[in-house]
Amino acid sequence: MAEGTIKRLTDKGFGFIGTGGAKDLFFHSSALDGVRFDDLEVGQKVTYTEGQGPKGPRAENVKVAN
């Protein structure tokens, strides 16, 4: 699993993860595993699997890093 940092959260149930690269990775609240969207915070470390959505790359199986 890859690791990143929550860069931005929206009030519409999605956000973006900073991956250390040039672009941030989109994620939707339905991709969360073991955590509620409302419990996430900007700057929090997460792990994820990179997948492909209808509009391009996205994070799946997003979990809070230990």
C-alpha positions as CSV (number, residue, x, y, z in Angstrom):
1,M,0.0,0.0,0.0
2,A,1.1,3.5,-0.7
3,E,1.3,6.3,1.9
4,G,0.2,9.9,1.6
5,T,-1.1,12.9,3.5
6,I,-4.7,14.3,3.4
7,K,-4.3,17.6,1.6
8,R,-7.9,18.8,1.2
9,L,-11.4,17.7,2.3
10,T,-14.6,19.0,1.0
11,D,-18.1,19.2,2.4
12,K,-19.3,17.0,-0.5
13,G,-17.7,13.8,0.8
14,F,-14.5,13.7,-1.1
15,G,-10.9,14.9,-0.8
16,F,-7.4,14.8,-2.1
17,I,-4.3,12.9,-0.9
18,G,-0.8,14.4,-1.4
19,T,1.4,11.6,-2.8
20,G,4.7,13.4,-2.9
21,G,4.4,13.7,-6.6
22,A,3.2,16.6,-8.8
23,K,-0.5,15.8,-8.6
24,D,-2.7,15.0,-5.6
25,L,-4.8,11.9,-5.7
26,F,-8.7,12.1,-5.5
27,F,-10.6,9.9,-3.1
28,H,-14.3,9.6,-2.3
29,S,-15.8,8.8,1.1
30,S,-17.0,5.4,-0.3
31,A,-13.3,4.4,-0.6
32,L,-12.6,4.7,3.1
33,D,-11.8,1.6,5.1
34,G,-12.2,1.5,8.9
35,V,-12.6,5.3,9.3
36,R,-15.5,7.8,8.8
37,F,-15.1,10.7,6.5
38,D,-16.0,13.1,9.3
39,D,-13.1,11.8,11.4
40,L,-10.4,12.7,8.8
41,E,-8.3,15.8,9.2
42,V,-6.0,17.7,6.8
43,G,-2.4,16.7,7.4
44,Q,-3.3,13.2,8.6
45,K,-1.2,10.3,7.2
46,V,-3.1,7.6,5.3
47,T,-2.4,4.5,3.3
48,Y,-4.2,3.6,0.1
49,T,-4.2,1.6,-3.1
50,E,-4.1,3.5,-6.3
51,G,-7.0,2.6,-8.7
52,Q,-8.7,4.0,-11.8
53,G,-12.0,5.8,-11.7
54,P,-14.2,7.1,-14.5
55,K,-12.3,10.5,-14.5
56,G,-8.8,9.2,-13.9
57,P,-6.6,7.9,-11.0
58,R,-8.1,7.7,-7.6
59,A,-7.3,6.3,-4.2
60,E,-9.1,3.2,-2.9
61,N,-9.1,1.3,0.4
62,V,-8.0,4.5,2.2
63,K,-7.0,3.8,5.9
64,V,-5.5,6.0,8.6
65,A,-1.8,5.1,8.9
66,N,-0.6,3.8,12.2
